[in-house]
Amino acid sequence: MKRTRASILLAAILAGGVIAYLLELLAQSVGSNIVVPPLSLTLTLAALAVAVVLLAIPVRRSVTGKRKAPIDPFYALRVAVFAKASSLTGSLLVGAAAGILIFLLGRPIPPTFSMSALAISQIVAAALLVAGGLIAEFLCTLPPQDPEDPRGKSLSEPAA
């Protein structure tokens, strides 16, 4: 498994923003209520950001030798996959919240403070999820075997 590239995250942000904006536009054009992210989504994203980092800490301790008992390789793999999924999902949700905020600010009637605050809080919480996923992904990398190679190997890559 390779590390998450910034270009993939930026593409996910852009895709999430475009899709959310178009869905809001469609909802408004057919007379439906527009979607504003609830506060529970913001709290859940922040909790997931903390959880993914906390799950990766035992993996890092095992890799650096600070933990005496060996860690289950399947646990390490699951944490690495969870970290990657968190960063990708967080990127999509950053874009979606930004698309919603752009839609709200572009309307002729200004949005209420609570609508704007909820969209901004989702952007912040989703960005925390991206950061937590990237940090956990870093914590799940093996140190380089060759002293001249500064890149670490992911725990899910075969040790050739």
C-alpha positions in Angstrom: 0.0 0.0 0.0 1.4 3.3 -1.0 1.2 6.6 0.9 -1.7 8.9 0.1 -0.6 11.5 -2.4 -1.7 15.2 -2.1 -3.0 15.1 -5.7 -5.5 12.4 -4.8 -6.7 14.4 -1.8 -7.0 17.6 -3.8 -9.0 15.7 -6.5 -11.3 14.3 -3.8 -11.8 17.8 -2.4 -12.7 19.2 -5.8 -15.0 16.3 -6.6 -16.8 16.6 -3.3 -17.2 20.4 -3.7 -18.6 20.1 -7.2 -21.0 17.3 -6.4 -22.3 19.0 -3.2 -22.8 22.3 -5.0 -24.7 20.7 -7.9 -26.9 18.7 -5.5 -27.7 21.8 -3.5 -28.5 23.6 -6.8 -30.7 20.7 -7.9 -32.5 20.6 -4.5 -33.2 24.3 -4.7 -34.4 24.1 -8.3 -37.0 21.4 -7.5 -38.2 23.3 -4.4 -36.7 21.0 -1.8 -35.0 22.1 1.4 -31.3 22.6 1.0 -29.0 20.3 3.0 -26.9 21.8 5.8 -24.6 19.4 7.7 -25.8 18.7 11.2 -23.7 19.3 14.3 -23.6 15.5 15.0 -21.6 15.0 11.7 -19.0 17.5 12.9 -18.7 15.8 16.3 -18.4 12.4 14.7 -15.7 13.5 12.2 -13.7 15.0 15.1 -14.1 11.8 17.1 -13.0 9.7 14.2 -9.9 11.9 13.7 -8.9 11.2 17.3 -9.7 7.5 17.1 -7.6 6.9 14.0 -4.5 8.4 15.6 -5.1 6.6 18.9 -5.4 3.3 17.0 -2.1 3.9 15.2 -0.1 4.7 18.3 0.4 1.0 19.4 1.6 0.2 15.8 4.2 2.9 16.0 5.3 1.8 19.5 5.8 -1.7 18.1 7.7 -0.5 15.1 10.1 1.7 17.1 10.7 -1.1 19.7 9.0 0.7 22.7 6.5 -2.1 23.0 7.7 -5.4 24.2 4.9 -7.6 22.8 4.7 -7.9 19.1 1.7 -6.4 17.4 -0.7 -8.4 15.2 0.2 -7.7 11.6 -3.5 -7.8 10.6 -4.2 -5.1 13.2 -1.5 -3.0 11.8 -2.9 -3.5 8.3 -6.4 -2.6 9.3 -5.2 0.5 11.0 -3.2 1.5 7.9 -6.3 1.0 5.7 -8.5 2.9 8.2 -6.0 5.8 8.1 -6.0 5.9 4.3 -9.8 5.7 4.2 -10.1 8.5 6.8 -7.9 10.8 4.8 -9.8 10.2 1.5 -13.2 10.4 3.2 -12.2 13.6 5.0 -11.1 15.1 1.7 -14.4 14.4 0.1 -16.2 15.9 3.1 -14.0 19.0 3.1 -15.0 19.5 -0.5 -18.7 18.8 0.2 -18.8 21.3 3.1 -17.0 23.9 1.0 -19.4 23.3 -1.9 -22.4 23.8 0.5 -20.8 26.9 2.0 -20.2 28.4 -1.5 -23.7 27.6 -2.4 -25.1 29.3 0.7 -22.9 32.4 0.3 -23.9 32.7 -3.4 -27.6 32.9 -2.8 -29.3 36.3 -3.0 -30.6 35.8 0.6 -27.7 35.6 3.0 -27.6 32.4 5.1 -28.2 32.5 8.8 -25.2 32.4 11.1 -26.0 28.9 12.2 -26.1 27.6 8.6 -22.7 29.1 7.9 -21.3 28.0 11.2 -22.3 24.4 10.6 -20.8 24.3 7.2 -17.5 25.9 8.5 -17.4 23.5 11.4 -17.8 20.6 9.1 -14.9 21.9 7.0 -12.7 22.1 10.1 -13.7 18.7 11.4 -13.2 17.0 8.0 -9.8 18.7 7.7 -9.0 17.2 11.2 -10.0 13.8 9.8 -7.7 14.2 6.9 -4.9 15.3 9.2 -5.6 12.4 11.6 -5.6 9.9 8.7 -2.3 11.2 7.3 -0.7 11.2 10.8 -1.9 7.6 11.4 -0.6 6.6 8.0 2.8 8.0 9.0 2.7 6.1 12.3 2.0 2.9 10.4 5.1 3.1 8.2 8.2 1.0 8.9 11.5 2.8 9.3 13.8 2.5 6.2 15.9 -0.6 6.1 18.7 1.1 4.1 20.2 4.1 5.9 20.5 5.9 2.5 16.8 5.5 1.7 14.9 8.2 3.7 11.5 6.8 2.8 9.8 4.2 5.1 8.0 1.1 3.9 4.3 0.8 4.6 3.4 -2.1 7.0 1.2 -3.6 4.3 4.0 -3.7 1.6 5.7 -7.1 1.3 9.1 -7.2 2.8 11.1 -8.2 -0.2 
